[in-house]
Amino acid sequence: MEEIIMIDYLGQILPALLSGTKMTLSVFFWTLIASVPLGAIVGLGMISKFKPLVWLINFYVWLMRGTPLLLQLIIVFYGLPLMHPFAIVFHDMKRLYSHSF
């Protein structure tokens, strides 16, 4: 009897799980696309002979390693829209992601 209830429950939640999986893979793909070139640029900048560039990149790495990820996300979510009136606003994420698939 419990197995039947479990299978029914899994059948109910499976569409939501698959939708979440699709979103997770999409975010992973776009993060990979953005992070590989950024990492290559930062890596090449670290071996540069131009000392101000090396100092700036070392500061960027120190800042990214030294702050918690949650704090970085809060700054991106709430801080970027405050910096510029035409900046990205993240309040309507459902509408934004509904057109990405």
GIGI-V726309 format. One record per helix or strand. SS is the DSSP state (~ for helix, > for strand). FROM is the first residue (numbers start at 1). TO is the last residue. If there is no record, write none. Layout:
SS_FROM_TO ; SS_FROM_TO
This chain:
~_2_46 ; ~_51_66 ; ~_69_83 ; ~_93_98
